[in-house]
Amino acid sequence: MLRATMTLAALLLQTATPVLAQEVLDADPNLLAPSKDPRRTTNGLARTPPMGWNSWNKFGCKVDEAVIRRTADAIAANGMKEAGYAYIVIDDCWHGSRDADGFITEDRQRFPGGLKALGDYIHGKGLKFGIYSDAGTKTCGGRPGSQGHEYQDALRYARWGVDYLKYDWCSSGVRNAEDAYATMADALRATGRPILFSLCEWGNSKPWLWAAKIGNMWRTTGDITDKWEGKHGHSWGVASIVDLNEPLWPFAGPGHWNDPDMLEVGNGGLSDAEYRAHFSLWAMMAAPLIAGNDVAAMSDATRAILLNRAVIAVDQDPLGAQGHRVWRSGAQEVWVKPMADGGRTLLLWNRGDAPARIAADWPSLGLPATVRLRGRDLWAHTDLGRLSGRYAAEVAPHGVVMVRLAP
């Protein structure tokens, strides 16, 4: 089935005029059926958690060509590109209508130059181009979804030079999630262009159990909101999302990541200490680091968080292990993340409203009690010397202390 799909995709790519969707289905009636081939393999992308920027958290549906160009300019110039933020992702509301042959078009009032030209601009900055669609008939913003048009949409994205697809789950009715996402995965593969696939199904169907050979990352929760904790409508505060995502640590690894949603760092709802905790916890969980603020107008404090190379290195560690909680007492927590060099990253997290002294002993981190390790505080940027047996520190309210323990 995959061979037939590839042949048809090559035909489409070589065709000067659009091919009618019905003609595609007539050529192969099973084309839109997801591949059940047990030999399905991964696409080889995202060997470390993807990094980039997405328009939704800051701009919502008020996104246009000027916002994307300004953001690409900023990321290329402010150190974010060098730090690893590669993808510029246009979220919902870029869509126009479908043309007479069923192919999606862009909203030319918002994107007068077209998305192909905008993708070329992003690529010209040394960055990668991401886009958004939905497995249902409509996106969450009410624009045309991809249901029934998966191969057409994938082909159009490839022609536009898209490198990343975020695929949502609104207006999906009674669709089976695994089948729906496998269909789009097959469509992306059939284009011949490597396109990172981000599943945004909100964890309803437990994608961590089935999506590792379909996509590169999958949402594990509802949407994030710029609040510390709790549920707010259909969205969750930072600390609450951590509690939902943390138990899934055994399912993450190179090429397939648990996604607790995009970063809120710099959007104004939390303190700098809370944003440092947010960024640290995402790094500990080997989560995709997708910034969601206005990077063209961010404060020095926000820049210092998003550009902390030592914390980013924890997230991007090639071992690909997701860190997890190893001890909790009330509002105090200890987390550990195994590292490729045999060391550990230790996180002391104080969820409470008063300062607290938190300690971790080596056996709780999976280390012999007698081993000596070099310690470095990743936020204070200070060496701690050689440490043996345990480590303890005073942790600010809603704050973290993050220590790299190297052999």
C-alpha positions as CSV (number, residue, x, y, z in Angstrom):
1,M,0.0,0.0,0.0
2,L,2.9,2.4,0.8
3,R,4.4,1.7,-2.6
4,A,1.2,2.6,-4.4
5,T,0.9,5.7,-2.3
6,M,4.4,6.8,-3.2
7,T,3.7,6.3,-6.9
8,L,0.6,8.3,-6.8
9,A,2.3,11.1,-4.8
10,A,5.0,11.3,-7.4
11,L,2.4,11.6,-10.1
12,L,0.7,14.5,-8.2
13,L,4.0,16.2,-7.6
14,Q,4.8,16.1,-11.4
15,T,1.3,17.3,-12.4
16,A,1.2,20.9,-13.5
17,T,-2.5,21.4,-12.8
18,P,-4.3,20.1,-9.6
19,V,-5.6,16.6,-9.7
20,L,-9.2,16.2,-8.6
21,A,-9.6,14.5,-5.2
22,Q,-12.1,12.1,-6.8
23,E,-9.6,11.1,-9.4
24,V,-7.1,10.3,-6.7
25,L,-9.6,8.0,-4.9
26,D,-10.6,6.4,-8.2
27,A,-7.0,5.5,-8.8
28,D,-6.7,3.8,-5.4
29,P,-10.0,3.5,-3.3
30,N,-7.9,2.5,-0.3
31,L,-5.7,5.5,-0.4
32,L,-7.3,7.3,2.6
33,A,-7.2,4.1,4.7
34,P,-4.3,4.3,7.2
35,S,-1.5,1.8,6.8
36,K,-1.9,-1.1,9.2
37,D,1.4,-2.5,8.0
38,P,3.3,-3.8,11.1
39,R,6.5,-2.8,9.3
40,R,5.6,0.9,9.7
41,T,8.8,2.8,10.6
42,T,9.4,6.2,12.1
43,N,10.3,9.1,9.9
44,G,13.7,9.6,11.5
45,L,13.1,13.2,12.6
46,A,13.2,14.8,16.1
47,R,16.0,12.7,17.6
48,T,16.0,15.3,20.3
49,P,12.9,17.3,21.4
50,P,11.9,19.8,18.8
51,M,12.6,23.5,19.5
52,G,10.9,26.5,18.0
53,W,8.1,29.0,18.3
54,N,4.4,28.9,17.7
55,S,2.0,31.8,17.2
56,W,-1.0,30.6,19.3
57,N,-0.2,31.4,22.9
58,K,0.5,35.1,22.2
59,F,-1.4,35.9,19.1
60,G,-4.2,33.3,18.8
61,C,-6.2,34.0,15.6
62,K,-4.7,37.4,15.3
63,V,-1.8,36.1,13.3
64,D,-0.6,37.4,9.9
65,E,2.4,37.7,7.6
66,A,3.8,40.7,9.4
67,V,3.8,38.8,12.8
68,I,5.6,35.8,11.3
69,R,8.2,37.8,9.4
70,R,8.9,39.9,12.5
71,T,9.3,36.8,14.6
72,A,11.6,35.0,12.1
73,D,13.7,38.2,12.0
74,A,13.9,38.3,15.8
75,I,14.8,34.6,16.3
76,A,17.5,34.8,13.6
77,A,19.1,37.8,15.4
78,N,18.6,37.4,19.1
79,G,20.4,34.2,19.8
80,M,17.4,31.9,19.7
81,K,18.4,30.3,16.4
82,E,21.9,29.5,17.7
83,A,20.4,28.1,20.9
84,G,18.4,25.6,18.9
85,Y,15.0,27.2,18.2
86,A,14.5,26.1,14.7
87,Y,10.8,25.9,13.8
88,I,8.5,28.9,13.1
89,V,5.0,27.4,13.3
90,I,1.9,29.3,12.2
91,D,-1.0,27.9,14.2
92,D,-4.7,28.2,13.5
93,C,-6.4,30.8,11.3
94,W,-4.0,31.0,8.4
95,H,-6.5,29.1,6.2
96,G,-8.5,30.5,3.3
97,S,-11.2,28.4,1.5
98,R,-10.6,25.3,-0.6
99,D,-10.3,25.8,-4.3
100,A,-12.6,24.2,-6.9
101,D,-10.4,21.0,-6.8
102,G,-10.5,20.8,-3.0
103,F,-6.9,22.1,-2.3
104,I,-6.5,24.3,0.7
105,T,-5.5,28.0,0.1
106,E,-4.2,30.6,2.5
107,D,-6.1,33.7,3.7
108,R,-4.7,36.3,1.4
109,Q,-5.9,39.2,3.5
110,R,-3.7,38.0,6.3
111,F,-0.9,36.5,4.2
112,P,-0.9,38.6,1.0
113,G,2.4,37.2,-0.2
114,G,1.3,33.6,0.2
115,L,2.7,30.9,2.3
116,K,5.1,29.6,-0.2
117,A,6.9,32.9,-0.2
118,L,6.6,33.2,3.6
119,G,8.2,29.7,3.9
120,D,11.0,30.8,1.6
121,Y,11.6,33.8,3.8
122,I,11.8,31.7,6.9
123,H,14.2,29.2,5.2
124,G,16.3,32.2,4.1
125,K,16.8,33.0,7.8
126,G,18.2,29.5,8.4
127,L,15.0,28.4,10.1
128,K,12.3,25.9,9.4
129,F,8.6,26.4,8.5
130,G,5.7,24.9,10.4
131,I,2.0,25.0,9.9
132,Y,-1.2,23.8,11.5
133,S,-4.3,21.8,10.5
134,D,-6.9,19.5,12.1
135,A,-8.0,15.9,11.8
136,G,-11.7,17.1,11.7
137,T,-13.8,18.9,9.2
138,K,-12.9,22.2,10.8
139,T,-10.0,23.5,12.8
140,C,-10.6,24.7,16.4
141,G,-10.8,28.3,14.9
142,G,-13.5,27.3,12.5
143,R,-11.3,27.1,9.3
144,P,-11.3,24.1,6.9
145,G,-9.9,21.0,8.5
146,S,-8.1,18.2,6.7
147,Q,-10.6,15.3,7.1
148,G,-11.0,13.8,3.6
149,H,-8.3,16.0,2.2
150,E,-5.2,14.5,3.9
151,Y,-3.2,13.7,0.8
152,Q,-4.2,17.0,-0.9
153,D,-3.2,19.0,2.1
154,A,0.1,17.1,2.6
155,L,1.0,17.7,-1.0
156,R,0.2,21.4,-0.7
157,Y,2.3,21.7,2.4
158,A,5.2,20.0,0.7
159,R,5.0,22.4,-2.2
160,W,5.0,25.3,0.2
161,G,8.2,23.9,1.8
162,V,6.6,23.0,5.2
163,D,8.9,21.2,7.7
164,Y,6.5,20.7,10.6
165,L,2.8,20.0,10.9
166,K,0.8,20.4,14.1
167,Y,-2.4,18.4,13.7
168,D,-5.3,19.2,16.1
169,W,-8.5,17.3,17.0
170,C,-11.5,19.6,16.8
171,S,-14.7,18.7,14.8
172,S,-13.4,15.1,14.5
173,G,-16.7,13.5,15.4
174,V,-16.5,9.8,15.9
175,R,-13.2,9.3,14.1
176,N,-10.7,6.8,15.5
177,A,-7.7,8.9,16.6
178,E,-5.1,6.3,15.7
179,D,-6.6,5.8,12.2
180,A,-7.0,9.6,11.6
181,Y,-3.4,10.4,12.6
182,A,-2.0,7.4,10.7
183,T,-3.8,8.6,7.6
184,M,-2.1,12.0,7.8
185,A,1.3,10.4,8.6
186,D,1.0,8.3,5.5
187,A,0.0,11.4,3.5
188,L,3.1,13.3,4.7
189,R,5.4,10.4,4.0
190,A,3.9,10.0,0.5
191,T,5.1,13.6,-0.4
192,G,8.7,12.5,-0.1
193,R,9.4,15.6,2.0
194,P,10.6,15.1,5.6
195,I,7.9,16.8,7.7
196,L,7.9,16.6,11.5
197,F,4.5,15.4,12.7
198,S,3.0,16.9,16.0
199,L,-0.1,15.1,17.2
200,C,-2.4,17.5,19.1
201,E,-5.1,15.0,20.3
202,W,-5.0,16.2,23.9
203,G,-4.2,12.7,25.3
204,N,-7.8,11.5,25.0
205,S,-6.9,8.3,23.3
206,K,-3.6,7.7,25.1
207,P,-1.4,8.4,22.1
208,W,1.7,7.4,24.0
209,L,0.5,3.8,23.6
210,W,0.3,3.9,19.8
211,A,1.8,7.0,18.2
212,A,5.6,6.3,18.3
213,K,5.7,5.2,14.7
214,I,3.0,7.6,13.5
215,G,4.3,11.0,14.8
216,N,7.2,12.7,16.5
217,M,5.4,14.2,19.5
218,W,1.9,13.9,21.0
219,R,0.0,16.2,23.3
220,T,-0.7,14.5,26.6
221,T,-3.1,17.1,28.1
222,G,-5.5,19.9,27.2
223,D,-4.2,23.3,26.4
224,I,-1.8,25.1,28.6
225,T,-2.7,28.5,30.1
226,D,-0.5,31.3,31.6
227,K,-1.4,30.4,35.2
228,W,0.4,28.6,37.9
229,E,-2.0,25.7,38.5
230,G,-5.5,24.5,38.3
231,K,-8.0,23.9,35.5
232,H,-9.3,27.0,33.8
233,G,-12.1,26.0,31.4
234,H,-10.5,23.6,28.9
235,S,-7.0,24.7,29.9
236,W,-4.6,23.8,32.6
237,G,-2.0,25.8,34.7
238,V,1.6,24.9,34.4
239,A,2.0,22.9,37.6
240,S,-1.2,20.9,36.9
241,I,0.0,20.0,33.4
242,V,3.3,18.7,34.9
243,D,1.3,16.4,37.1
244,L,-0.6,15.0,34.0
245,N,2.6,14.6,31.9
246,E,5.1,13.3,34.5
247,P,3.8,9.7,34.9
248,L,4.2,9.1,31.1
249,W,8.0,9.3,31.3
250,P,8.6,5.7,30.2
251,F,7.0,6.4,26.8
252,A,9.3,9.2,25.6
253,G,12.5,8.8,23.6
254,P,14.4,9.9,20.5
255,G,12.0,10.6,17.7
256,H,8.8,10.3,19.9
257,W,8.1,12.7,22.7
258,N,5.4,13.5,25.3
259,D,4.2,17.0,24.6
260,P,2.8,19.0,27.6
261,D,2.1,21.9,25.3
262,M,3.9,25.0,24.3
263,L,5.8,27.4,26.6
264,E,4.1,30.4,28.3
265,V,7.4,31.9,29.3
266,G,7.2,35.7,28.9
267,N,3.4,36.1,28.4
268,G,3.0,37.9,31.7
269,G,0.8,35.7,33.8
270,L,3.5,34.3,36.1
271,S,6.5,35.5,38.0
272,D,10.0,35.1,36.7
273,A,10.6,32.4,39.3
274,E,7.6,30.5,38.1
275,Y,8.7,30.9,34.5
276,R,12.1,29.5,35.4
277,A,10.3,26.5,37.1
278,H,8.2,26.1,34.0
279,F,11.2,26.1,31.6
280,S,13.2,23.8,33.9
281,L,10.4,21.3,34.3
282,W,9.8,21.1,30.5
283,A,13.6,20.5,30.1
284,M,13.5,17.8,32.7
285,M,10.6,16.1,31.0
286,A,12.4,16.1,27.6
287,A,9.5,18.1,26.3
288,P,9.5,20.0,23.0
289,L,10.6,23.6,23.7
290,I,8.2,25.6,21.6
291,A,8.2,29.3,22.7
292,G,4.9,31.0,22.7
293,N,5.6,34.7,23.5
294,D,6.3,37.8,21.5
295,V,10.0,37.1,20.9
296,A,10.4,40.4,19.1
297,A,9.5,42.4,22.2
298,M,10.6,40.2,25.2
299,S,12.2,41.4,28.4
300,D,15.7,40.7,29.5
301,A,14.4,38.3,32.1
302,T,12.4,36.3,29.6
303,R,15.4,36.2,27.2
304,A,17.6,34.9,30.1
305,I,15.2,32.1,30.6
306,L,14.7,31.0,27.0
307,L,18.4,31.3,26.2
308,N,19.8,29.4,29.2
309,R,22.0,27.1,27.2
310,A,22.7,24.8,30.1
311,V,19.0,24.1,30.7
312,I,18.4,23.7,27.0
313,A,21.3,21.1,27.0
314,V,19.4,19.1,29.6
315,D,16.3,19.0,27.4
316,Q,18.4,18.2,24.3
317,D,20.5,15.5,25.9
318,P,21.0,12.7,23.2
319,L,20.0,9.9,25.6
320,G,16.5,11.2,25.3
321,A,15.4,10.1,28.8
322,Q,12.4,11.9,30.2
323,G,13.0,13.0,33.8
324,H,10.6,12.2,36.6
325,R,9.7,12.7,40.2
326,V,11.5,10.4,42.7
327,W,10.4,12.0,46.0
328,R,7.5,14.2,47.2
329,S,6.5,15.4,50.6
330,G,3.7,18.0,50.6
331,A,4.8,20.9,48.3
332,Q,8.4,19.7,48.1
333,E,9.6,17.5,45.2
334,V,12.8,15.9,43.9
335,W,13.2,15.1,40.2
336,V,16.0,13.3,38.3
337,K,16.9,13.0,34.6
338,P,19.5,10.5,33.5
339,M,22.1,11.9,31.1
340,A,24.0,10.5,28.2
341,D,27.4,10.9,30.0
342,G,26.2,8.7,32.9
343,G,25.5,11.7,35.2
344,R,22.2,13.1,36.3
345,T,20.3,16.4,36.3
346,L,18.7,17.0,39.7
347,L,15.7,19.3,40.2
348,L,14.5,20.5,43.6
349,W,11.0,22.0,43.2
350,N,9.2,24.0,45.8
351,R,5.5,24.1,44.9
352,G,4.6,25.9,48.2
353,D,4.2,29.5,49.1
354,A,7.1,29.8,51.5
355,P,10.8,29.1,51.1
356,A,11.8,25.5,51.8
357,R,15.0,23.5,52.2
358,I,14.9,20.4,50.0
359,A,17.5,17.6,50.0
360,A,18.2,14.6,47.7
361,D,20.4,11.6,48.4
362,W,22.2,9.8,45.7
363,P,20.4,6.4,45.9
364,S,17.1,8.2,45.2
365,L,18.7,9.4,41.9
366,G,19.8,5.9,41.0
367,L,23.4,6.4,42.0
368,P,25.7,4.7,44.6
369,A,25.8,6.6,47.9
370,T,29.6,6.9,47.7
371,V,30.0,8.3,44.2
372,R,31.5,11.8,43.8
373,L,30.1,14.0,41.1
374,R,30.8,17.5,39.9
375,G,27.9,19.8,40.5
376,R,26.8,23.0,38.7
377,D,23.8,25.1,39.5
378,L,22.2,25.8,36.1
379,W,20.4,29.0,37.1
380,A,22.9,30.5,39.5
381,H,25.6,29.6,36.9
382,T,28.0,28.5,39.7
383,D,30.2,25.5,40.2
384,L,29.4,23.5,43.3
385,G,32.6,21.5,43.5
386,R,32.6,17.7,44.0
387,L,29.5,16.4,45.8
388,S,29.1,13.1,47.6
389,G,26.1,11.3,49.0
390,R,23.5,14.1,48.8
391,Y,22.7,17.6,47.9
392,A,20.4,20.2,49.6
393,A,19.4,23.8,48.9
394,E,17.0,26.5,49.9
395,V,14.3,26.8,47.2
396,A,12.2,29.9,46.7
397,P,8.4,29.7,46.6
398,H,7.1,28.2,43.3
399,G,10.8,28.0,42.4
400,V,13.4,25.4,41.5
401,V,17.0,24.7,42.0
402,M,18.5,22.8,39.0
403,V,21.9,21.0,39.3
404,R,23.8,19.2,36.7
405,L,25.7,16.3,38.3
406,A,28.5,15.1,36.0
407,P,30.8,12.1,36.4
